[in-house]
Each structure stands twice: as structure tokens, then as C-alpha cells.
């Protein structure tokens, strides 16, 4: 994955990361911490690959809309959601 070797400023560029995660949700793992906490970017990532929820910020792992998007794409993504959402 080329993003892994990208310069730090590219990993923080929302436009670059948005395009990358739309093609491969797992690219979220190489995004800056700020973008891992950006709901718009994370929803794009988990819609492409639900398992990308693993790389989202803790706050978004507890966000019902984000988790639902991830689980809709891949039910196994529930493993990365915060426990209180699993009972919903």
C-alpha cells in the first residue's frame, strides 16, 4: 500500500486520504490521528471495508452511525465496536 510510505503531510491531507480509503478502506490505518477521528473519512473507509473500523478513533468506534455502516459492510466489524453498542 503506497500510502504507508507517503509523507506525513499527505497522511494528514483529507482529500488524499478520502480517495485512498474509498478505494481501500484499510488505508485508514495510515491516516493521521486527526483523520482517523474524522467521521466523514471513517464512514467512507468502513463503507468500503467494514473491518477498517479497527483503525478508527475510539470515539468513532462508539458512534452508532459509523458502527452500523461498518457492520452493514462486514458483520465481523462488530468486534471493533465499543461493547455498549453491541447490545443495541
Backbone bond lengths (Angstrom), bond angles and torsions (degrees), N, CA, C in turn:
res aa  C-N    CA-C-N  psi(-1)  N-CA   C-N-CA  omega(-1)  CA-C   N-CA-C  phi
1 X - - - 1.447 - - 1.526 108.18 -
2 X 1.316 117.35 116.42 1.461 122.77 -175.03 1.527 112.53 -62.35
3 X 1.308 117.97 -30.99 1.458 121.18 -178.19 1.527 111.44 -61.06
4 X 1.294 116.66 -28.65 1.456 121.72 178.83 1.525 111.17 -56.72
5 X 1.319 116.73 -33.64 1.462 121.95 -175.99 1.523 112.88 -101.23
6 X 1.312 117.48 6.13 1.464 121.66 -178.35 1.522 110.87 -70.19
7 X 1.314 114.51 155.83 1.455 120.24 175.92 1.519 110.24 -63.55
8 X 1.312 115.16 152.56 1.459 121.21 -176.57 1.533 112.18 -55.62
9 X 1.342 117.03 -39.79 1.471 119.30 -178.85 1.531 111.93 -66.89
10 X 1.325 117.93 -28.10 1.470 120.18 176.28 1.522 110.92 -73.25
11 X 1.335 116.08 -33.80 1.457 120.14 178.68 1.528 111.77 -69.34
12 X 1.329 115.89 -15.45 1.459 121.35 178.70 1.521 112.09 -103.11
13 X 1.329 117.63 -0.87 1.462 121.53 -179.09 1.531 109.48 -85.91
14 X 1.312 115.80 112.39 1.466 120.77 -174.91 1.527 111.81 -57.08
15 X 1.312 117.05 -39.96 1.472 120.31 -178.60 1.526 111.01 -63.27
16 X 1.319 116.24 -43.33 1.464 121.46 -178.80 1.526 110.13 -65.58
17 X 1.320 116.25 -48.19 1.461 120.81 -177.94 1.528 110.88 -66.35
18 X 1.325 117.10 -38.69 1.469 120.15 179.52 1.526 111.29 -60.56
19 X 1.314 116.68 -42.45 1.468 120.75 178.04 1.531 109.97 -66.29
20 X 1.326 116.18 -42.82 1.468 120.29 -178.46 1.524 111.76 -63.32
21 X 1.342 117.69 -46.62 1.469 119.50 -176.99 1.524 112.22 -73.80
22 X 1.317 117.33 -22.34 1.462 119.81 175.37 1.525 110.34 -68.39
23 X 1.323 116.04 -28.77 1.466 121.50 179.38 1.530 111.78 -88.96
24 X 1.342 114.85 -33.75 1.467 121.11 -177.51 1.529 107.63 -152.28
25 X 1.308 116.49 100.12 1.456 121.33 -175.96 1.517 113.98 -54.74
26 X 1.320 116.86 -32.43 1.467 120.97 -179.41 1.521 112.50 -65.13
27 X 1.328 117.86 -14.39 1.466 120.71 176.58 1.526 111.04 -62.05
28 X 1.320 116.92 -15.43 1.460 120.88 177.78 1.528 111.44 -56.84
29 X 1.316 117.14 -29.16 1.466 120.12 -179.61 1.515 112.72 -60.45
30 X 1.329 118.20 -22.72 1.462 122.10 -177.59 1.528 112.27 -98.93
31 X 1.306 117.41 0.05 1.466 121.49 -179.95 1.526 110.36 -75.72
32 X 1.323 115.47 161.43 1.460 120.19 175.59 1.532 109.12 -66.30
33 X 1.311 116.09 160.21 1.469 120.37 179.26 1.529 110.73 -60.13
34 X 1.323 117.10 -36.15 1.468 120.18 178.06 1.517 111.82 -60.73
35 X 1.321 116.78 -40.93 1.461 119.72 -178.97 1.523 112.09 -77.30
36 X 1.313 117.35 -25.97 1.464 120.02 173.42 1.527 110.73 -68.35
37 X 1.329 115.85 -16.45 1.461 122.05 177.79 1.525 112.17 -104.14
38 X 1.322 116.74 4.04 1.466 122.26 179.36 1.533 108.44 -88.97
39 X 1.313 116.17 111.80 1.468 121.01 -173.67 1.523 112.00 -58.15
40 X 1.301 117.18 -40.99 1.471 120.89 -178.90 1.531 110.87 -61.64
41 X 1.313 117.22 -46.15 1.468 121.97 -179.50 1.531 110.15 -65.24
42 X 1.320 116.28 -44.76 1.465 120.72 -177.25 1.527 111.15 -65.51
43 X 1.316 117.80 -39.29 1.476 119.39 178.21 1.527 110.62 -63.37
44 X 1.320 117.03 -39.26 1.468 119.46 176.19 1.528 109.57 -61.20
45 X 1.326 116.40 -43.91 1.473 120.76 -178.43 1.521 111.64 -63.82
46 X 1.330 117.27 -49.27 1.473 119.43 -175.38 1.522 112.34 -74.42
47 X 1.313 117.21 -21.25 1.459 119.96 174.51 1.529 109.90 -70.35
48 X 1.322 116.10 -33.26 1.467 120.86 177.82 1.532 109.96 -79.95
49 X 1.328 116.70 -40.74 1.468 122.03 -178.85 1.525 107.99 -147.57
50 X 1.307 116.16 103.20 1.457 121.17 -177.16 1.515 113.95 -54.67
51 X 1.318 116.23 -31.35 1.459 120.32 -178.60 1.530 112.35 -68.69
52 X 1.319 117.91 -11.26 1.467 121.45 175.66 1.526 111.25 -65.18
53 X 1.316 117.32 -13.04 1.461 121.08 175.99 1.528 110.63 -55.03
54 X 1.299 116.62 -28.96 1.469 121.62 178.53 1.528 111.59 -54.19
55 X 1.317 117.22 -32.49 1.460 121.94 -173.15 1.530 113.36 -96.64
56 X 1.310 117.24 -3.41 1.463 121.49 179.37 1.523 110.41 -72.85
57 X 1.317 115.71 161.11 1.464 120.15 176.70 1.530 109.57 -64.58
58 X 1.313 116.09 158.47 1.467 120.35 178.63 1.527 111.43 -58.90
59 X 1.311 116.22 -37.53 1.465 119.94 179.22 1.529 110.65 -59.77
60 X 1.324 116.69 -43.12 1.464 119.55 -178.49 1.526 112.54 -77.66
61 X 1.315 117.73 -22.85 1.462 120.31 173.22 1.527 110.71 -68.48
62 X 1.325 115.89 -15.05 1.469 121.65 178.22 1.525 111.63 -105.43
63 X 1.321 117.22 3.58 1.461 122.08 -178.96 1.531 109.44 -88.63
64 X 1.299 115.93 120.90 1.470 121.14 -174.28 1.531 112.44 -59.07
65 X 1.328 117.62 -42.03 1.467 120.76 -178.80 1.526 111.56 -65.13
66 X 1.322 116.40 -42.33 1.471 120.90 179.83 1.530 110.10 -65.59
67 X 1.321 116.03 -46.98 1.467 120.19 -178.58 1.523 110.62 -63.79
68 X 1.311 117.68 -41.53 1.463 120.67 178.33 1.528 111.28 -62.02
69 X 1.331 116.92 -40.50 1.470 120.46 176.85 1.526 110.76 -61.80
70 X 1.331 115.79 -42.28 1.463 120.54 -179.54 1.524 111.46 -66.36
71 X 1.318 116.33 -46.85 1.464 121.32 -176.27 1.529 110.95 -69.14
72 X 1.303 116.64 -31.20 1.466 120.12 176.31 1.530 110.22 -62.96
73 X 1.321 116.19 -36.84 1.462 120.48 179.70 1.526 111.09 -79.12
74 X 1.336 116.29 -38.70 1.465 120.26 -178.30 1.524 108.11 -153.15
75 X 1.309 116.79 110.15 1.453 121.90 -177.49 1.515 114.43 -56.38
76 X 1.319 117.05 -27.18 1.461 120.45 179.44 1.527 112.88 -67.82
77 X 1.321 117.03 -14.84 1.467 120.71 178.53 1.523 111.26 -62.86
78 X 1.323 116.69 -19.63 1.464 120.44 178.63 1.532 110.88 -57.56
79 X 1.306 117.11 -24.81 1.470 121.20 177.61 1.527 112.67 -61.66
80 X 1.333 117.65 -22.56 1.454 121.60 -177.82 1.528 113.04 -100.58
81 X 1.320 116.93 -4.15 1.467 120.88 178.76 1.512 109.91 -79.44
82 X 1.307 115.82 153.86 1.461 119.37 175.86 1.519 109.04 -68.02
83 X 1.297 115.90 142.98 1.467 123.95 -170.97 1.529 114.12 -53.32
84 X 1.335 117.95 -37.16 1.456 118.66 -176.67 1.525 112.60 -64.84
85 X 1.319 117.63 -21.07 1.471 120.52 177.58 1.525 111.79 -82.00
86 X 1.296 116.77 -24.12 1.468 120.30 -176.85 1.520 112.51 -65.52
87 X 1.305 117.10 -22.89 1.478 119.97 -179.03 1.517 112.51 -87.60
88 X 1.349 117.36 -9.97 1.476 120.81 -179.52 1.517 112.82 -74.18
